[in-house]
Amino acid sequence: EPEVTQTPSHQVTQMGQEVILRCVPISNHLYFYWYRQILGQKVEFLVSFYNNEISEKSEIFDDQFSVERPDGSNFTLKIRSTKLEDSAMYFCASRRGRYPYNEQFFGPGTRLTVL
Amino acid sequence: DQQVKQNSPSLSVQEGRISILNCDYTNSMFDYFLWYKKYPAEGPTFLISISSIKDKNEDGRFTVFLNKSAKHLSLHIVPSQPGDSAVYFCAASGGGETSGSRLTFGEGTQLTVNP
C-alpha cells in the first residue's frame, strides 16, 4: 500500500542553523501539507501546497519557513534559522484530490530537536 | 484554538466491548470530519471520515456518527480489541478544494483496551 515517507526520522540541530525536512508524498496525490506537534500539544497545521504554490498557511508559518517541491516526488520544509521553540514532531501529509478524496495521509514524522 | 475539542484525555474498555470516543466542534464552517489513530513515534493513521451531508458512516468495526445540530461527533469501535489501544484524534476541515482543506485537530483521547 502506498505511503508517505519522511527523512530524516530525527534531526538534531543548533539554534540558528538551517534545516530541511524531506517528504515523499503518495505518488498520485495532488495536495501536500506540513503539520507539527510540539510535545504535549495538539497537531497544528503549518502549510498546504497545491499546483506548485502555497494554497494556505497558518500564523505559525512565518518568513523563516519555506516549502518546495523541487522535483516530481519530493516535498520539503525548510526552516531558515531554527529556534528552540521549533523543537517538535513535523508531519508531512498528502491528499489525492477533491471530495470525496478528502482524507489526508500522514508520514511517520521527523523529530526536530533544536539545542 | 479550541475549535475542535476532545474532552476525555483517556478511555479504558474491556476487550470485546464497545469503545465510544467523543469530539465537539465550534466552527460551523467545518463540513468534513476525520478520525485518526496514532501510536507513539508514528504519524497519524487515517481511520474513517464523514461528510456533513451524512449523519453516519460505517467501515467494519468503526462507525462515526455526526450530530450537526449539537456540533458533536463520535467514533464507535465494536468490538474493541487490544490492538486498538492508541491515541485517537478527531480532525475537521472547512471543505473546499484548496483553501479550507487544512485539518484542525482535537487534543486526542488515549484508548486502552484491556484483555
Interface residues (C-beta under 8 A of the other chain):
Chain A: V4 Q6 Y31 Y33 Y35 K42 V43 E44 F45 S48 Y50 S55 E56 S58 F91 A93 R95 R98 Y99 P100 N102 E103 Q104 F105 F106 G107 P108 G109
Chain B: D1 Y32 L34 Y36 A41 E42 G43 P44 T45 F46 S49 S51 F89 A91 S93 G95 E97 T98 S99 G100 S101 R102 L103 T104 F105 G106 E107 G108
